[in-house]
Amino acid sequence: MDPDVSKEMNSIDMLVKKVEEQKKIIEDLENELREEKIKKLELSKDLFEEYNYIEDLLKHLEVLENKYYALVNSKLGKVTLKYWKLKNKKRRR
């Protein structure tokens, strides 16, 4: 075989190997990116669920506060609160 042809063949083989290595690196990076996207979606889902839970708690708190203030501001409510306060004092003794 001609030495120039042999050099060209070696050069082509090296280029093919480099291309294959680059393809492998790209594939690995794509897989890593896919995994990171999945993790991000899972975290976003968890964050959304936590947000909804906290929002529900805040709504429940608002309802309870409204009931409490209605109780405190009514005459019967004031009597009821004093009764329970007195009852709890006696229970602690």
C-alpha positions in Angstrom: 0.0 0.0 0.0 1.1 3.5 -0.7 2.4 5.4 2.5 0.2 8.4 1.7 -2.9 6.2 1.5 -2.0 4.5 4.7 -1.6 7.9 6.5 -5.0 9.0 5.1 -6.6 5.8 6.4 -5.1 6.3 9.8 -6.3 9.9 9.8 -9.8 8.8 8.8 -9.8 6.1 11.5 -8.8 8.7 14.1 -11.4 11.1 13.0 -14.1 8.3 13.1 -13.0 7.5 16.7 -13.2 11.1 17.7 -16.6 11.4 16.2 -17.8 8.3 18.1 -16.3 9.7 21.3 -18.1 13.0 20.8 -21.4 11.2 20.1 -20.9 9.2 23.3 -20.3 12.4 25.3 -23.3 14.1 23.7 -25.5 11.1 24.6 -24.2 11.1 28.2 -24.9 14.8 28.5 -28.4 14.4 27.0 -29.1 11.7 29.6 -27.8 13.8 32.4 -29.9 16.7 31.2 -33.0 14.5 31.0 -32.4 13.3 34.6 -32.0 16.9 35.8 -35.2 17.9 34.1 -37.1 15.0 35.8 -35.6 16.1 39.2 -36.7 19.7 38.6 -40.2 18.6 37.7 -40.5 16.5 40.8 -39.2 19.4 43.0 -41.7 21.7 41.3 -44.5 19.3 41.9 -43.5 19.0 45.6 -43.3 22.8 45.9 -46.7 23.2 44.3 -48.2 20.7 46.7 -46.6 22.4 49.7 -47.9 25.8 48.5 -51.4 24.4 48.2 -51.2 22.9 51.6 -50.1 26.2 53.2 -52.8 28.0 51.2 -55.4 25.7 52.7 -54.0 26.2 56.2 -54.2 29.9 55.8 -57.8 29.7 54.6 -58.6 27.5 57.6 -56.8 30.0 59.9 -58.8 32.9 58.5 -62.1 31.0 59.1 -61.1 30.3 62.7 -60.0 33.9 63.3 -63.3 35.1 62.0 -65.2 32.8 64.3 -63.0 33.7 67.2 -63.5 37.5 66.7 -67.3 37.0 66.3 -67.3 35.1 69.6 -65.2 37.7 71.4 -67.3 40.6 70.1 -70.7 39.1 71.1 -72.1 39.4 74.6 -72.8 35.7 74.9 -69.3 35.0 73.5 -67.7 37.1 76.2 -69.6 35.3 78.9 -68.6 31.9 77.4 -64.9 32.9 77.2 -65.0 34.0 80.9 -66.7 30.8 81.9 -64.1 28.6 80.2 -61.3 30.7 81.6 -62.7 30.3 85.1 -63.3 26.6 84.5 -59.7 26.1 83.3 -58.3 27.9 86.4 -60.3 25.6 88.7 -59.1 22.5 86.8 -55.4 23.5 87.1 -55.7 23.8 90.9 
